[in-house]
Structures are given as C-alpha cells and as structure tokens.
C-alpha cells in the first residue's frame, strides 16, 4: 500500500495525535493502546508526548531516538477528520 508522507503532527490531550499528510488529509491517531508496551511507556509523561516531531522525509513521527511511529501505522489506523 502506498501511503502519503507525514507533513505535520500535533499532540493533543488524552494521547491523541493530529497528523496531516502530504495529500492534505488529516487523521487522528490515539496512542493510548500502545502505552502498555515497554517501548511506548515513556509517552505517559505529558511533556515527552507533546514533544512529538515529524522525521525527515515524512516517513514517521518520533519523540526521541527510541520511540517512533511509521507513516503507514498513522495512515492505516488513524481516524479521518471530517
């Protein structure tokens, strides 16, 4: 599947990401279901969660060198904003 690349990301309340893709579509992605996994547990810290950024090239969003989510995950499991 060919996914659009991430153009921008914003952290909202309750561990929700608002992701804009390069096809101008926006999707909401709820990170809550990942917080029980060791890799994503640090995102329970609100300051770290809000520090999300787009990786160069739009292939992922990341919080640090160890925690990221791919554009495929965000696109395929995100909920389309009207």
Backbone as numpy.savetxt, mean C-alpha at the origin, in Angstrom:
# Nx Ny Nz CAx CAy CAz Cx Cy Cz
-1.04 -11.14 -15.46 -1.89 -9.95 -15.46 -1.00 -8.70 -15.46
-1.36 -7.77 -16.28 -0.60 -6.53 -16.37 -1.24 -5.50 -15.45
-0.51 -5.07 -14.44 -1.02 -4.12 -13.46 -0.46 -2.73 -13.72
-1.28 -1.71 -13.47 -0.73 -0.36 -13.54 0.25 -0.14 -12.39
1.14 0.78 -12.57 2.12 1.11 -11.53 1.53 2.10 -10.54
2.09 2.12 -9.34 1.63 3.04 -8.30 2.19 4.43 -8.57
1.31 5.41 -8.56 1.72 6.81 -8.75 1.89 7.50 -7.40
0.94 7.25 -6.48 1.02 7.87 -5.16 0.32 6.99 -4.14
0.67 7.21 -2.87 0.04 6.47 -1.78 -0.09 7.39 -0.58
-1.18 7.22 0.14 -1.42 7.99 1.36 -1.95 7.04 2.42
-1.42 7.17 3.62 -1.90 6.37 4.75 -3.08 7.07 5.39
-4.19 6.36 5.53 -5.38 6.89 6.19 -5.54 6.18 7.54
-6.57 6.53 8.27 -6.82 5.91 9.57 -7.16 4.43 9.41
-7.04 3.70 10.51 -7.42 2.28 10.59 -6.65 1.40 9.60
-5.39 1.74 9.36 -4.50 0.94 8.52 -5.01 0.78 7.08
-5.56 1.86 6.55 -6.03 1.89 5.17 -5.03 2.70 4.33
-4.71 2.17 3.15 -3.91 2.90 2.19 -4.82 3.38 1.06
-4.61 4.61 0.63 -5.28 5.14 -0.55 -4.21 5.19 -1.63
-4.39 4.35 -2.63 -3.36 4.17 -3.66 -3.88 4.69 -5.00
-3.09 5.56 -5.62 -3.42 6.04 -6.97 -2.46 5.38 -7.95
-3.03 4.84 -9.02 -2.23 4.15 -10.03 -2.04 5.04 -11.26
-1.11 4.65 -12.12 -0.79 5.48 -13.28 -1.86 5.45 -14.38
-2.95 4.71 -14.16 -4.09 4.76 -15.08 -5.19 5.66 -14.51
-4.85 6.45 -13.48 -5.74 7.40 -12.81 -6.79 6.75 -11.91
-6.72 5.45 -11.70 -7.66 4.79 -10.81 -7.11 4.83 -9.38
-8.03 4.98 -8.41 -7.66 4.95 -6.99 -8.31 3.74 -6.34
-7.57 3.11 -5.44 -8.09 1.96 -4.70 -7.73 2.09 -3.23
-8.59 1.52 -2.40 -8.33 1.43 -0.96 -7.79 0.04 -0.67
-6.74 -0.02 0.13 -6.17 -1.30 0.53 -6.08 -1.31 2.05
-6.73 -2.29 2.66 -6.74 -2.44 4.12 -5.61 -3.37 4.54
-4.66 -2.83 5.28 -3.48 -3.59 5.70 -3.75 -4.44 6.95
-4.89 -4.24 7.60 -5.19 -4.89 8.88 -4.96 -6.39 8.87
-5.37 -7.08 7.81 -5.24 -8.54 7.76 -3.78 -9.01 7.74
-2.85 -8.12 7.48 -1.43 -8.49 7.44 -0.71 -8.26 8.77
-1.32 -7.51 9.68 -0.62 -7.09 10.90 -0.26 -8.25 11.82
-0.91 -9.38 11.68 -0.58 -10.55 12.49 0.66 -11.28 12.01
1.12 -10.96 10.82 2.32 -11.59 10.27 3.54 -10.83 10.78
4.58 -11.58 11.13 5.78 -10.99 11.73 6.34 -9.83 10.91
6.39 -10.00 9.59 6.97 -8.96 8.74 6.21 -7.64 8.84
4.89 -7.70 8.96 4.06 -6.49 8.95 3.70 -5.98 10.34
4.02 -6.72 11.38 3.68 -6.32 12.76 4.15 -4.91 13.13
5.34 -4.47 12.69 5.77 -3.10 13.04 4.81 -2.01 12.54
3.96 -2.32 11.55 3.03 -1.32 11.03 1.91 -1.00 12.00
1.85 -1.71 13.12 0.89 -1.35 14.17 1.27 -0.01 14.79
2.52 0.40 14.62 2.98 1.72 15.07 2.47 2.75 14.05
1.60 3.65 14.51 0.95 4.62 13.62 1.96 5.50 12.88
3.01 5.92 13.56 4.00 6.79 12.91 4.69 6.07 11.76
5.05 4.81 11.95 5.67 4.04 10.87 4.67 3.83 9.74
3.44 3.47 10.07 2.44 3.23 9.03 2.27 4.47 8.14
2.24 5.63 8.75 2.03 6.87 7.99 3.25 7.27 7.15
4.38 6.61 7.37 5.60 6.92 6.62 5.70 6.16 5.29
4.60 5.59 4.82 4.59 4.83 3.57 4.99 5.72 2.40
5.68 5.11 1.43 6.12 5.84 0.24 6.08 4.90 -0.96
6.09 5.49 -2.14 6.11 4.71 -3.38 7.56 4.37 -3.71
7.79 3.12 -4.02 9.13 2.70 -4.47 9.39 3.24 -5.87
10.64 3.50 -6.18 11.02 4.01 -7.49 10.49 3.09 -8.59
9.86 3.65 -9.58 9.31 2.88 -10.69 7.86 2.49 -10.48
7.33 2.69 -9.25 5.94 2.38 -8.98 5.63 0.90 -8.83
6.64 0.09 -8.59 6.46 -1.36 -8.49 5.92 -1.80 -7.13
5.97 -0.90 -6.14 5.55 -1.27 -4.79 5.41 -0.01 -3.95
4.82 -0.19 -2.76 4.90 0.83 -1.72 5.72 0.22 -0.60
6.41 1.06 0.15 7.30 0.55 1.19 7.30 1.48 2.39
7.65 0.89 3.52 7.79 1.66 4.75 9.25 1.76 5.17
9.99 0.73 4.89 11.43 0.70 5.16 12.04 -0.34 4.24
13.26 -0.77 4.51 13.92 -1.74 3.64 13.39 -3.16 3.80
12.53 -3.39 4.79 12.05 -4.73 5.05 10.56 -4.93 4.83
9.79 -3.85 4.76 8.34 -3.97 4.65 7.86 -3.27 3.39
7.24 -4.05 2.50 6.68 -3.48 1.28 5.50 -4.30 0.79
4.75 -3.72 -0.14 3.63 -4.39 -0.80 3.74 -4.11 -2.29
3.57 -5.13 -3.11 3.70 -4.98 -4.56 2.50 -4.28 -5.18
2.72 -3.73 -6.35 1.62 -3.10 -7.08 0.55 -4.12 -7.42
0.93 -5.39 -7.66 -0.05 -6.43 -7.96 -0.98 -6.68 -6.77
-0.41 -6.77 -5.58 -1.21 -6.97 -4.36 -2.18 -5.81 -4.16
-1.68 -4.60 -4.29 -2.51 -3.41 -4.07 -3.61 -3.30 -5.12
-3.29 -3.63 -6.37 -4.25 -3.54 -7.46 -5.30 -4.65 -7.38
-4.84 -5.88 -7.19 -5.76 -7.02 -7.25 -6.64 -7.15 -6.01
-6.16 -6.70 -4.87 -6.94 -6.85 -3.63 -7.48 -5.54 -3.08
-7.14 -4.42 -3.74 -7.67 -3.13 -3.33 -9.11 -2.96 -3.80
-9.84 -2.12 -3.09 -11.23 -1.84 -3.45 -11.28 -0.52 -4.22
-11.91 -0.56 -5.38 -11.99 0.61 -6.24 -12.77 1.73 -5.58
-12.22 2.93 -5.64 -12.93 4.11 -5.15 -13.86 4.59 -6.26
-15.08 4.98 -5.89 -16.03 5.47 -6.92 -15.56 6.79 -7.51
